[in-house]
Amino acid sequence: LDKEVVLVQNTYPDGNLVELLLLLDAARGLGADKITCVIPYFGYARQDRRFNPGEALSAKVMLRHLEMEMDRLLTIDLHKPDVLEWFARAPAKDLKAAPAIGDFFRDRGIDLVLGPDKGAVGRAAEVAKIIGCESDHLEKTRLSGTEVKIAPSHVGAKGKKVLIVDDIISTGGTIIAASNELKRLGAREVFAACTHGLFTGGAVERLRGTCDMVVSTNTLESEVSKISVAKVVAQEL
């Protein structure tokens, strides 16, 4: 009664979303004075616009329903943090997993951290700063109608231990293509890390076929979720 309650729950898969809504109501019914909700992996957040006529704005719908019973929301590495602008009634903040990923790789001899595209250059730079190495992003250059070149935009990979960092790995196709190309360019080893490891359709095994290490944080539990974001959340709380 009259206490602050912290609920930690993903909204993926759908059963977790329903459970979270029920937990929020139960906590309020028991007299919780303040409810902070930590959603490590916010399912539906990637649908931030209507790609086709008739589609729902899933991120907006979920946030509007969740905000009815909570007083603060914390997420981790949203694909587009701007969606939190729809969470209008209470404070919301997207936390970054880069410090945890950087700490994990600090003593593993990484020479270069790469983002899979230009939009991920900030995440790569933050991880690289903690490790103490260079950072860059991968750039795709179309050579013909069927051939695409993937390479670091500015920094060479030859002879280096390279870490590719992304927010989400789903099928792993981009990482696999990048890893193969980096090794062709002379990279000594290629590691892959992400915050949210969805790893659909046997992605982990396919990634292991080309990457020397595949890890994710524990926002989603899997056999490769070796990096804990607990410290990141605890510091904010």
C-alpha positions in Angstrom: 0.0 0.0 0.0 1.2 3.5 -0.9 4.5 2.0 -2.3 6.2 2.4 -5.7 5.9 -0.9 -7.7 8.3 -1.8 -10.5 6.9 -4.3 -13.1 9.3 -5.9 -15.6 7.6 -7.5 -18.5 7.9 -7.8 -22.3 5.0 -7.2 -24.6 6.0 -10.1 -26.8 4.6 -12.6 -27.4 1.0 -11.5 -27.1 0.4 -13.5 -23.9 3.0 -11.4 -22.1 1.2 -8.2 -23.2 -2.1 -9.5 -21.8 -0.4 -10.5 -18.6 1.2 -7.1 -18.2 -2.2 -5.3 -18.5 -3.5 -7.6 -15.8 -0.5 -7.1 -13.6 -0.9 -3.3 -13.9 -4.5 -3.5 -12.8 -3.7 -5.9 -10.0 -0.9 -3.6 -8.7 -3.2 -0.6 -8.7 -5.9 -2.6 -7.1 -3.6 -3.5 -4.2 -3.0 0.2 -3.6 0.3 0.9 -5.4 0.9 4.6 -5.2 3.3 4.7 -8.3 3.8 2.1 -11.0 7.0 2.0 -13.1 6.9 -0.4 -15.9 10.1 -1.7 -17.5 9.5 -3.3 -20.9 12.9 -4.7 -22.1 11.5 -5.7 -25.5 8.5 -3.7 -26.6 6.6 -5.8 -29.1 4.7 -3.8 -31.7 7.0 -0.8 -31.5 8.3 -1.3 -35.0 4.9 -0.5 -36.6 5.3 3.3 -36.2 3.6 4.3 -39.4 1.0 3.0 -41.8 3.0 1.3 -44.5 -0.2 0.2 -46.4 -3.7 1.6 -46.4 -5.8 0.1 -43.6 -2.9 -0.8 -41.3 -3.0 0.0 -37.6 -0.4 2.1 -35.9 0.5 -0.7 -33.5 3.0 1.2 -31.5 0.6 4.0 -30.8 -2.3 1.6 -29.9 -0.2 -0.3 -27.4 1.3 2.8 -25.8 -2.1 4.4 -25.4 -3.5 1.3 -23.6 -0.4 0.8 -21.4 -0.3 4.4 -20.2 -3.7 4.1 -18.6 -2.4 2.3 -15.5 1.3 3.2 -15.2 3.2 6.3 -14.0 6.5 5.8 -15.8 7.7 3.7 -18.7 11.3 2.4 -19.4 12.1 0.6 -22.6 15.5 -0.6 -24.0 16.8 0.2 -27.5 13.5 0.9 -29.3 14.0 0.7 -33.1 12.7 4.3 -33.3 12.6 5.9 -29.8 10.3 8.7 -31.2 7.3 6.4 -30.8 7.5 7.3 -27.0 6.0 10.6 -27.9 2.6 8.8 -28.1 3.0 7.9 -24.4 1.6 11.2 -23.4 0.3 10.8 -19.9 3.4 9.9 -18.0 7.3 10.1 -18.3 8.9 7.6 -20.7 12.5 6.9 -21.5 14.3 4.6 -23.8 17.5 3.2 -22.2 20.5 2.1 -24.2 22.2 -1.3 -24.0 25.4 -0.1 -25.5 27.2 0.2 -22.1 26.4 -3.4 -21.3 27.5 -4.6 -24.8 30.7 -2.5 -24.6 31.5 -3.9 -21.1 31.0 -7.5 -22.4 33.5 -7.0 -25.3 35.9 -4.7 -23.5 38.7 -7.3 -23.0 38.1 -9.4 -26.2 40.5 -7.6 -28.4 38.0 -5.9 -30.7 39.6 -3.5 -33.2 36.6 -2.1 -35.0 32.9 -1.8 -34.2 30.5 -1.5 -37.1 26.8 -0.6 -37.3 25.0 -2.5 -40.1 23.9 0.8 -41.7 24.3 4.6 -41.3 21.4 4.8 -38.9 23.3 2.6 -36.4 26.5 4.6 -36.4 25.7 6.2 -33.0 25.2 2.8 -31.3 28.5 1.5 -32.8 30.4 4.7 -31.7 29.1 4.3 -28.1 30.1 0.7 -27.9 33.5 1.4 -29.5 34.1 4.3 -27.0 33.7 1.8 -24.1 35.9 -0.8 -25.7 38.5 1.8 -26.8 38.6 1.2 -30.6 37.5 2.6 -33.9 33.9 2.6 -35.2 32.2 2.9 -38.6 29.1 1.7 -40.4 28.6 -0.7 -43.2 27.6 0.7 -46.6 25.9 -1.1 -49.4 26.9 -0.2 -53.0 25.0 -1.7 -55.9 27.4 -2.8 -58.5 24.7 -4.2 -60.9 21.2 -5.4 -60.9 22.1 -8.5 -59.0 25.4 -7.7 -57.2 25.7 -5.6 -54.1 29.0 -4.7 -52.3 29.0 -4.4 -48.5 31.9 -2.8 -46.8 32.8 -0.4 -44.0 32.2 3.2 -45.1 35.6 4.6 -44.1 37.7 2.2 -42.0 39.4 -0.9 -43.4 38.7 -4.3 -41.9 41.8 -6.2 -43.0 43.5 -8.1 -40.2 41.1 -6.8 -37.6 38.7 -8.3 -35.0 35.4 -6.8 -36.0 32.2 -6.5 -34.0 28.9 -5.8 -35.8 26.3 -4.3 -33.4 22.6 -4.0 -34.1 19.4 -3.3 -32.1 17.5 -6.3 -33.4 18.5 -9.5 -35.2 15.6 -11.4 -36.7 16.5 -13.6 -39.7 20.2 -12.6 -39.5 20.4 -12.1 -43.3 22.1 -8.7 -43.2 24.7 -9.8 -40.5 25.5 -13.0 -42.4 26.1 -11.1 -45.7 28.2 -8.5 -43.9 30.3 -11.1 -42.1 31.0 -13.0 -45.3 32.1 -9.8 -47.0 34.2 -8.6 -44.1 36.1 -11.9 -44.1 36.6 -11.7 -47.8 38.1 -8.2 -47.2 40.5 -9.8 -44.7 38.9 -9.4 -41.3 40.5 -11.8 -38.8 37.4 -12.5 -36.8 33.8 -11.2 -37.0 31.5 -11.1 -33.9 27.8 -10.2 -34.0 25.9 -8.7 -31.1 22.4 -7.2 -30.7 20.1 -6.0 -28.0 17.0 -8.0 -29.0 17.6 -11.4 -30.4 14.5 -12.6 -32.2 16.5 -15.2 -34.2 13.6 -16.5 -36.3 13.8 -19.6 -38.5 17.1 -21.0 -37.1 19.0 -17.7 -37.4 21.4 -18.6 -34.6 22.8 -21.6 -36.4 23.0 -19.8 -39.7 24.9 -16.9 -38.0 27.3 -19.3 -36.3 28.1 -20.6 -39.8 29.9 -17.4 -40.7 30.4 -15.4 -37.4 33.0 -16.3 -34.8 30.6 -15.3 -32.0 26.9 -14.4 -31.8 25.5 -12.9 -28.6 22.5 -10.8 -27.5 21.4 -9.2 -24.3 18.8 -10.8 -22.1 15.9 -8.6 -23.1 14.8 -11.8 -24.9 16.0 -15.1 -23.4 17.8 -17.5 -25.8 20.9 -19.7 -25.9 23.0 -16.7 -26.8 21.6 -14.1 -24.4 24.9 -13.7 -22.5 24.8 -9.9 -21.8 22.7 -8.6 -18.9 21.0 -5.2 -19.1 20.0 -5.4 -15.4 22.7 -2.8 -14.4 21.4 -0.4 -17.1 17.9 -0.6 -15.7 18.9 -0.5 -12.0 21.0 2.6 -12.6 17.9 4.4 -14.1 15.6 3.2 -11.3 
